[in-house]
Amino acid sequence: MPLNRSKKKTPMPTQKPEVRRRNFNEVALGYSEEEAVSEAQRCLQCKKPGCVEGCPVQVQIPQFIKRIAERDFEGAIKIIKETNSLPAICGRVCPQETQCEKNCVLGKVGEPVAIGRLERFAADWERAKGIHPPVIPKKLGKKVAIIGSGPAGLACAGDLAKLGYDVTIFEALHKPGGVLVYGIPEFRLPKIIVEQEVEFIQQLGVEIKTNMVMGKVLTIDDLFEMGYEAVFIGTGAGLPKFMGIPGENYLDVYSANEFLTRINLMKAYSFPNTDTPIKVGKKVAVIGGGNVAMDAARSAIRMGADEVHIVYRRSEEEMPARKEEFENAKEEGIIFDFLTNPVRIIGNENGWVKGIECIRMELGEPDASGRRRPVPIMGSEFIMDVETVVIAIGTGPNPLLTKPLKA
């Protein structure tokens, strides 16, 4: 196999920033066959591959990359799907830089192999050629219930179905996918991709029941009485956290969950062709520094905002967002206010947001997270004029399952 000795990843084709900032089409366009083969030829085929150790589902990464380098794309996707039922999703949104790619030895002297991009290529190649129906294993005669159809629930369902279990997913919303459909924007993860991955899970024999709110429609005890021998709870972290500062109840203050759900699941960007509108001011502040904050800010600019700020209390180095998402946001004109923390939201006499009061921060000693603790600089307060505030500082477990769990 010829070796590509480039120290840099093969560039990913993308929409130009000035074009994509006003549409919801996917930003990353994917590798061509030639680009994928060239990138695959960078892999050193390590005898003790650290990349596999860094993969949560233990995909045999060197093996599938070798198949791509040899142009055996069908062989590549077969290897991936032995342990990963959602490759088109994982190839797009999995944090490879902190997992498989983090352990790639090429990263010590340059950039690691673009494992995620190659996984996406293999999955997209299969979609273009037609996904082969999976081989349905012999049934074991045992029933398992899964609560939640997000990535955890879908992955669990796929793995159990491959082992021969009868699996039923119970989903509270009207569409399966969880955060994949309500949280991650179309420009990062097209919904058609999620739908096709869900279809593959169903082809494995998994049944999905939507509009099933556990704790209301059914309880855990009900599931056991219905003959399910085990229950996997994959309800995710759907409860938004707020800052606890004055003014969070003003109009046009959103949690990132509500903001993104309206835009993504309810397709507010297509209003009035769809039923759910959302009001986005000309100046927007997004509070937080993770991937959700990037998604909210980049969505706001696409919804017509003239100026979008990401307000983050630490520095760029401490920001948990993926580097790729940060770079994309900067290219699209998002303004980053680092070492800045809101202390109150200001409203007008009619209850609408008109600004936020912020204070400058400096970094002190590391806290429990290992990052340096932000410390306020007294007397540095200032007002930022904004019309919409989106709070993206994290989420907690969904509290719907209130009944005691059966051992």
N, C-alpha and C positions, 0 to 999 in steps of 0.2 A: 504493500500500500504506500503510495507516495506521501511524503510528509510536507505539510505547509509550515514553514518555519517563522511565519509572521508572529510578532509579539503582541499584536492587537487583534481583537475580534473582527471578523468580517462585518462591516457596517450593516445595520438593519435599515432597509428602505422605509421611509416614513413620509406622511403628508407634510408639506411645508407648513411651518408655524402660522404664517399669515393666512393660510387657507383653512387649516384645521381648527383654529380658534373660533371659527364661526360655524362649525358643523359638528355633528355627533358621530361621524364615520370613524372607523378604527384608525388610530394614529399609525401604529406599526403595521406595515403592509406584508411582512413575512419574507422569508428567503425564497429565491428562485432555486431550482435544482442545482445550478452551477454554484451559487453562493453557499448552499447547504453542504455540497460536497467539499468545497474549498475549506469551509470552517471545520468540517469533520476531520479533514486531513491534518488539522493542528493537534489532534488528540495523540498523546504519546503512548496510549494503550498500556498504562501502568500495570505491573503485575499485582500490586496491592493498591487498588484504586480508592483513594480517600473520598472521591466524589460519591461512591456508592454508600460509604459510611455516613456521609452528610445528607443522604436522601431519606426522608421520613418513611417512604414506602419501599426502599431498597431496590429501585429500578437498576437493572444491570447496564449502567451508563456506557462503559467502554464498548460493550457488545453492540448496543444499538447504534452508537456512533460509528463503529467499524462498518456496520451494514450500510449506513448512509454514505460513507466514504467509498464503498464498493458499488454504490447505486442500487443496492438491494433495499429499496424503501419499504416494501411490504414486509421484509424480514425485520426491519427496524421497528415498525409499529407493533408487530407481533411480540417482540421482546418487551417493549414498553408496557403493553397491555397485560402481560403476565402478572404484574403487580400494581399497575395504575390504570384504573378504569376511566380516568378523566384527563387524558393527556393534552387535549386541545385547550382545556382550562388551565391546567398546571403550567403548560408551556408559556402561557400569557401572564399569569398573575402570581405564580408561586415565587417566593423571595429567594431565588437561586443564589444571590450574592451572599446570603448568610447561611446557606446550606451546602448544596453540592458544589457550586462554583467556588465557594470559600475554601474548599479543600483541594482544588485543582492545583497541581504543582506548577503549571505554567503561570499561575498568578504570582509566584514568587519573583519572576523576572519580567513580567508583563501582564497582560490580561488573561484571565482563565478562558478555557473553551466556553463558547456560548451554549451551554447545555440546554438551557430553557428554550432558546431560539430553535435549536435542532429538534427538541421534543415537539415544539409547535409545528415545525415543518413536517415531521413525520405524520402527525395527527391530521394536519391540513391536507397533506397528500392523500391520505386515506379517504378523507371526506370528499375530495374532488373525484376520486376514482370510484367511490361507493363503498360505504362501510359494510364489511362482511358480517352477516349475522353470527353472533358468537355461538360456540358449541355449548348447549345446555347440559349441565352435568346431571347424573342420576340423583333424584330427589331422596333426601334422608327422612322425609316425613316429619320434620320438626319446623315449627313456626316461630319466627322472630319478628317483633314489631320494632320499628324505628320511628322515633318522634323527631320530626324536622327533616326537611329535604335540602338543607344547605350542603356545603362541600363535605362535612363530616358524615352526615347521614347518607349521602349518595355514595361516598367511598366505602362506608361500612356495608351498605346494601350490596354493592357490587362484589365486594370480597366474600360476603356470606353466600350470595347467590352462586358464585363460582364453586363454593364448597358443597352446594346441594341443598341449602336451606330454603324454605318458603318464606319470603321476606315481603312485608307490607310496610310502606312508609306512610305516616300520617303527617300531613302538612297543613298548617293553620291558614295560609294564604291561598288565593285562588290559582296560583301558578307555582310549580315546583322550582327549586333552585336556591331559595333562601337569599343570603347576602349576594349571591352570584347574579340575581335578577333585580333585587331592590337596592343594593348598595353600590355595586361596581358599575360605573358608567359605560354606556354603549361604546364610547371611543376607546375604552381599554379592554372591554370584554363584550363583543357583540352578543345579543341575546340569542341569535340563531345558533351560535356555538354552544351555549348552555342547553338549548332545546335539543340539539343533536346528541349531546353527551347524555342528557336525561333519557332520550330515546334508546340509546345503547344500554343503559341500566335496565330499562323496561324490557328490552330484548333478552336480557338475562333471566327474565321471569319475575322481576320485581314489580309488585303492584303499588301504585301511588294513589293515595286518597287525599284530595285537597279539601279546603274549607273545614278541616277537622281541628278545632282548637282544643288541645288537651287541657283537662281541668275544667272544661265547660261542656263540650260535646261528649267526651269520654274521659275516664280517669285511668290511672295506671292499673288499679285493681280490676277495672272493666276489661282491660286487655288480657290479663291473666285468666279471667273468667271466660274469655273468648277462645282460649286454647293456646295463646302465645306462651312459649316457654321461657322467653327472655325478651327484655326491652332495652334498646339502646336509646339514650336520651341525647340528641344532638340539636338542641334548641338554640345554640349560639348565644351570643352576647347582644341582645336586642334592646337593652334598657339604657338609654342615653344618660351620660353624666353631665351635670351642669357645674358652673363655677361657684355658685352661691354668692354672686355679687348683686348689688342693686340693679334693677332694670331688666332682668332676664324675662320678665313677663310682658314687655312691650311688644306691640305688633311688629312683625317682620324680624323677630328673633326666632331662629330655628335651631333645633338640634340637627346635627348632620344626618342623623337617621331619617327624620321627616323630610328634610330638604332633598336628599338623594332619592328617597322612596317616591316622592312626588314626581321627580324628574325621570327616574329610571323605570320603575314599575308602572306608574300611572302615565308615563310619557307626557309630562307637562310641556316638554319642548315642542310638542306637536299641537298644543292648544291653539285655536278652538276645535281642531279635528278630533281631539280627545277631551274627556270630561273634566280633568283635574288641572286647574291653573295653578301657577305659583307666581308671586310677586317678587321680582328681583330688582333692587334699586340700581341706580347708575354707579354708586360707590358701595362696595361690599367689603366687609371684614370677616375673615374666617379665622377662628381661634383654634390653634393646635398645630402640630408639626408632623403628624403621621400620614399614612397613605390616604386615610379618609379625608383629612384636611386638603390634600392635593386634589382628590377627586371633587370635593365640594367647590374649591376655588376654580378649577378648570371647567367645571360645569357652569358656574356663575358667569364666567367670561363668555361661554357659548350661549347663555341665555340672554345676552345683550348688555351685560354690565360694561361700563367704560373703564372702570378701575377696580381691581380686586387686590386686597392686601391679605397676606397670611401673617398673622400676629402670633409669634412664638416666643415663649419666655426664656428659652435657652439659645445657644448659638447654632450655627449651621452644623457643626461637628456632632452635636448631641441629637440632632433631629432624627427621629426613627424612620422617616419615610424612605422608600427605596430611592437610590441615587437616580435611576432612570426617570422616576416620576418627578423628582425635584428638577432635573434638567429639562424635562418636557414642560413643566410649569413655568420655568424661567423663560424658555423660548417663546411661550405663548403670552408673555407679558405680565405674569403674576408678580406683584411686588412683595418682597419678603421683609418684614419688620422683625428682625431678631432681637433677642434680649429686651423684649417688650411684653408687658403683661397688662390686660385690662383690669381696672378696679371698679368700674361701674359703666352701665349702659345708659345713655341719655336719651330721653324721649321728648316729644313736643306735647302741646296741650291736648292733642287728640289721641295720644297714646302710641304714636308711631316713632320708630327709632330715628334719631337725627345725628347720633354720634356716640363715640365711646371715649371714656377717659382712661388713659394708659399711664403706666409708670415704667421708666427704664430699669433694667436689671443688670446685675453683674454676677459672675459665677464664683461661688465659694467652694467649700469642700464637697467631695462626693457624698451623695445620699445613698439610700438603700438600693436604688436602681443601678448604682455604679457611675452615674453621671453626676457632674458637678451641680451642686444645688444653686438655683437662681436666687439671688438676694436683691431686694428692692434698693434703688438708689434714691434716698429721701430727697424731696424737692425737685424731682425730675418729671413730675406729672405733665401731661399734655393732652389736648383734645384732638381726636381724629374724626373728621366729618364723614359719616357713612350713613347709608339708608337701609342697609340690611346687615344683620349679624348672623353668622352660622357658627355654632359651637361644636367643635370636633375634638374634644379632649378625652374621648374614650367612652366605653360602654360597659355595662355590667350584665350579669346573667338575667335572662328573662324570668320573671317571677310567677309565671302562670301555673306552674306545677306545684300547687299548694298542698296536695294530699300526701300523706306519708308514703314512702316507697316500700313496696313489699320485698322482703329479703329473698 
